[in-house]
Amino acid sequence: MKILKAVVLGDTECGKTSFTQRYTTGNFPDPNFLRTTIGASFDTKHVTTPSGKDVVLSIWDFGGQLRFIEQMKAMIRGASVGLLFFDVTRMQTLDNLEGYWIPAIEENSNLRLNNGDGSRFMLVANKVDLLDEARFDFVSNEMRYLIEKYNMVGQMISARTGIGFDQLDEGFISIVDRYASDQ
């Protein structure tokens, strides 16, 4: 069985931990007990890829606070795939992916998103349950820039309601399938 390191990156309070908990356990965390991740958290998920590979995803969820930058640098090293999160109600979090998070990946790993490694990542727009149709279209159009520039797959989701989870899972497992053979 292969073990593949996956990172979940993005600004604080974009819903990364809520996503990770729902993705690995099937349950949205109780909002009364949900707190901002301090440093990083770690989960695993066993998946079988479309080509039949059994893979354990080692999922590293970085809290997003810049004061834990040294932990983040170590966490990124050795990552094979990842999810780049932004909050659709705070579009600055999308800009910060290109302005901060993508350079952080490139500075702390062997991955070069401009040179083909962008296909190892999925761009995730979270909290779409809070959007009206016009805003949904706007966010979708804004995502297109990074998707095309870095040759990524993108998905709009709601960690709270589960909107888009099946599509995210399918897309991410396809990425895992492609890169599990690198290990």
C-alpha positions as CSV (number, residue, x, y, z in Angstrom):
1,M,0.0,0.0,0.0
2,K,1.4,3.4,-1.0
3,I,1.4,6.4,1.4
4,L,1.0,9.8,-0.3
5,K,1.5,13.0,1.5
6,A,-1.2,15.6,0.8
7,V,-1.1,19.2,2.0
8,V,-4.2,21.4,2.6
9,L,-3.1,25.1,2.4
10,G,-4.7,28.5,2.5
11,D,-5.4,31.4,4.8
12,T,-6.8,30.9,8.3
13,E,-10.5,30.3,8.6
14,C,-11.1,29.2,5.0
15,G,-12.6,26.0,6.2
16,K,-9.6,23.7,5.7
17,T,-10.1,21.8,9.0
18,S,-13.9,21.5,8.5
19,F,-13.2,20.1,5.1
20,T,-10.5,17.7,6.4
21,Q,-12.7,16.4,9.1
22,R,-15.7,15.9,6.8
23,Y,-13.5,14.3,4.1
24,T,-11.8,11.9,6.5
25,T,-14.8,11.1,8.8
26,G,-17.8,12.0,6.8
27,N,-19.0,14.4,9.5
28,F,-19.0,18.1,9.7
29,P,-17.5,19.2,13.0
30,D,-19.7,20.7,15.7
31,P,-19.3,24.5,15.2
32,N,-19.4,24.9,19.0
33,F,-16.2,23.0,19.3
34,L,-14.5,24.1,16.1
35,R,-11.4,26.2,16.7
36,T,-8.8,27.6,14.5
37,T,-6.0,25.1,13.9
38,I,-2.9,26.0,15.8
39,G,0.1,25.0,13.7
40,A,-0.9,21.9,11.8
41,S,-3.1,18.8,12.2
42,F,-2.8,15.4,10.6
43,D,-5.4,12.9,9.3
44,T,-5.3,9.9,7.1
45,K,-7.7,8.5,4.5
46,H,-7.5,5.2,2.7
47,V,-8.6,5.4,-1.0
48,T,-8.6,3.1,-3.9
49,T,-7.8,4.9,-7.1
50,P,-9.6,4.4,-10.5
51,S,-6.6,2.3,-11.6
52,G,-6.9,0.1,-8.5
53,K,-4.0,1.5,-6.4
54,D,-4.5,1.3,-2.7
55,V,-3.3,4.6,-1.2
56,V,-3.2,6.0,2.3
57,L,-3.4,9.8,2.1
58,S,-1.4,11.4,4.8
59,I,-3.3,14.7,5.0
60,W,-1.5,17.7,6.6
61,D,-3.8,20.6,7.4
62,F,-1.8,23.8,8.0
63,G,-3.6,26.3,10.3
64,G,-2.7,29.3,8.1
65,Q,-1.2,31.5,10.8
66,L,2.0,33.0,9.6
67,R,3.6,32.8,13.0
68,F,3.9,29.0,12.5
69,I,5.8,29.4,9.2
70,E,8.6,27.1,10.2
71,Q,6.2,24.2,10.9
72,M,4.6,24.9,7.5
73,K,7.9,24.8,5.7
74,A,8.6,21.4,7.2
75,M,5.1,20.2,6.4
76,I,5.3,21.1,2.7
77,R,8.5,19.1,2.2
78,G,7.8,15.7,0.8
79,A,4.2,16.6,-0.3
80,S,3.1,14.9,-3.5
81,V,-0.3,16.5,-4.0
82,G,-2.4,19.1,-2.3
83,L,-5.5,21.3,-2.0
84,L,-5.3,25.1,-2.1
85,F,-8.2,26.6,-0.2
86,F,-9.9,30.0,-0.3
87,D,-13.0,31.4,1.2
88,V,-15.5,32.7,-1.3
89,T,-16.8,35.3,1.1
90,R,-13.3,36.7,1.4
91,M,-11.8,37.0,-2.1
92,Q,-8.5,38.2,-0.8
93,T,-7.9,34.6,0.3
94,L,-7.9,33.7,-3.4
95,D,-5.3,36.4,-4.2
96,N,-3.2,35.2,-1.2
97,L,-2.9,31.7,-2.8
98,E,-0.8,33.2,-5.7
99,G,0.8,35.9,-3.6
100,Y,1.9,33.7,-0.7
101,W,0.9,30.1,-0.6
102,I,2.1,29.0,-4.1
103,P,5.5,30.7,-3.6
104,A,5.7,29.0,-0.1
105,I,5.2,25.6,-1.8
106,E,7.9,26.4,-4.4
107,E,10.4,27.7,-1.8
108,N,10.0,24.7,0.5
109,S,9.7,21.7,-1.8
110,N,10.8,20.5,-5.2
111,L,7.5,21.3,-6.7
112,R,7.3,24.0,-9.4
113,L,3.6,25.0,-10.1
114,N,4.6,27.1,-13.1
115,N,6.5,24.2,-14.6
116,G,3.9,21.4,-14.6
117,D,3.5,20.6,-10.9
118,G,0.3,22.7,-10.7
119,S,-1.5,19.6,-11.9
120,R,-0.7,18.0,-8.5
121,F,-3.0,20.6,-6.8
122,M,-6.7,21.3,-6.7
123,L,-8.0,24.8,-6.2
124,V,-10.9,24.6,-3.7
125,A,-13.4,27.4,-3.3
126,N,-15.1,26.8,0.1
127,K,-18.4,28.2,1.6
128,V,-20.3,28.3,-1.6
129,D,-23.5,27.7,0.4
130,L,-23.2,31.4,1.3
131,L,-23.3,32.6,-2.3
132,D,-26.2,33.8,-4.5
133,E,-26.1,32.8,-8.2
134,A,-24.5,36.1,-9.4
135,R,-21.7,35.8,-6.9
136,F,-21.2,32.1,-7.7
137,D,-20.6,33.0,-11.3
138,F,-18.1,35.8,-10.3
139,V,-16.1,33.4,-8.0
140,S,-16.1,30.8,-10.8
141,N,-14.6,33.3,-13.2
142,E,-12.0,34.5,-10.7
143,M,-10.9,30.9,-10.1
144,R,-10.3,30.4,-13.8
145,Y,-7.2,32.5,-13.8
146,L,-5.3,30.3,-11.4
147,I,-6.7,27.1,-12.9
148,E,-5.5,28.0,-16.3
149,K,-2.2,29.5,-15.2
150,Y,-1.1,26.5,-13.1
151,N,-3.0,23.8,-15.0
152,M,-5.0,22.9,-11.9
153,V,-8.4,21.3,-11.3
154,G,-10.8,23.5,-9.4
155,Q,-13.9,22.7,-7.3
156,M,-16.4,24.8,-5.5
157,I,-17.6,23.2,-2.2
158,S,-19.3,23.7,1.1
159,A,-17.6,21.8,3.9
160,R,-20.7,22.6,6.0
161,T,-23.4,21.2,3.6
162,G,-21.3,18.8,1.5
163,I,-22.0,20.6,-1.8
164,G,-19.4,19.6,-4.3
165,F,-17.8,16.9,-2.1
166,D,-18.4,14.1,-4.6
167,Q,-16.9,16.1,-7.4
168,L,-13.9,17.1,-5.2
169,D,-13.3,13.5,-4.2
170,E,-13.4,12.3,-7.7
171,G,-11.1,15.0,-9.0
172,F,-8.7,14.7,-6.1
173,I,-8.5,10.9,-6.3
174,S,-7.7,11.2,-10.0
175,I,-4.8,13.5,-9.0
176,V,-3.7,10.9,-6.4
177,D,-3.9,8.1,-9.0
178,R,-1.6,10.0,-11.3
179,Y,1.1,10.8,-8.7
180,A,0.9,7.7,-6.5
181,S,3.2,6.0,-8.9
182,D,5.9,8.6,-8.2
183,Q,6.4,7.1,-4.7
